[in-house]
Amino acid sequence: MSAPAGPPLHAEFDDLEIVSPASAPGEGLPLCAVVRNEMYFLPAFLDHYRRVGVGHFIVVDDQSDDGTGAFLGRQPDVTLMGSPRRYGDLVVPRSGPGAGREIRMELVWKSLLPARFAPDRWSVLADADEFVVLPQGVGLPEVAARADRIGARCVTGVMLDVYPRRIEAFEREGPFDLAGEWFFDGERHLQLREGRDPRVLHPGARARLMAELGLARWSFRDRLNRLTGKRRYPRYNMLQKPFLRKWGVGDSMRDAHRSTLAPTTGLLLPLRHFKFNADSYRRIADAVATGQYLGGSHEYVALDRVLEEMKARDHPFLYRRSREAGSYENYAATGNALLGPAPPDG
């Protein structure tokens, strides 16, 4: 069922302006993103998503100062957007799931972009450090067709932290290499549930490393789950994302990882999430200095502690269940990918 007609939610805060329109958008799906100082990832990010079926990138540049805006403005398939507000600025909407309480502009932008550029069409929501993995010969338009076949409007992406063998890999100079030697925790991370948020089965590499290094905070529920054998590590960061969505003007983001669209249980896409990389120290310093991220950038503060302890103790990223991160088959075998039936020919 289509979302109700009318102005999109949060329209009262829509001060986004087109800085540079796309001169030659392609035929593939649109992708919406918010970026700040992402030159380390952007060349690989654009190339990757073009290859898997994205034809138009709609990108809000959050006042970058590393050349990101100029680079995006030169891309023929990128519509570059700007705003006088910042990613972490707070507003109080009059309607929607955040009505009457403060929400960050990040959520407003991520709600407005698909409503403005791709209403009732499939679009992708991805950050510059997130790279979807698909089987050979399958693109995002085909995944969207499979979602249409089962009547879905939202396909969840599971955000899987990827990492090198050891932290010394961060000290090598050079551009980001998506095809390099990367690994992920080879355990099923999420259990999809009808009409509910996914259940976390494995909380991810950051949570695992924090527990191994003695940096994790164990809540009562985490301790109970550990005692009953349900989970070995405490939960830390959110793992799900409404990655592929058929957005209506009445839809909005509930938070950075959930929207008003109910995710399907028939499809799950693995997202390689590059929190651990040679650009991590710069990203951490920028996040902490600006304080634009949730909770005063607390996730980046914790990430900084993890990297410091790993380096001091010569602690490896790998553990006995690590798997190679470039192969779709490894994600499917560990329960982190589900594509459902292919559409019929013709």
Buried (B, 14 or more C-beta within 10 A) or exposed (E): EEBEEEEBBBBEBBEBEEBBEBEEBBEBBBBBBBBBBBBBBBBBBBEBBBEBBBBBBBBBBBBBEBEBBEBBBEBEBBBBBBBEBBBBBEBEBEBBBBEEEEBBBBBBBBBBBBBBBBBBBBBBBBBBBBBBBBBEEBBBBBBBEBBEBEEBBBBBBBBBBBBBEBBEBBEEEEEBEBEBEBBBBBBEBBEBEEEEBBEBBBBBBBBBBBBBBEBBEEEEEBEEBBEEEEBBBBBBBBBBBBBBBBBBBBBBBBBBBBBBBBBBBBBBBBBBBBBBBBBBEEBBEBBBEBEBBBEEBEBBBBBBBBBEBBBEEEBBBEEEEBBEBBEBEBBBEBBBBBBBEEEEEE
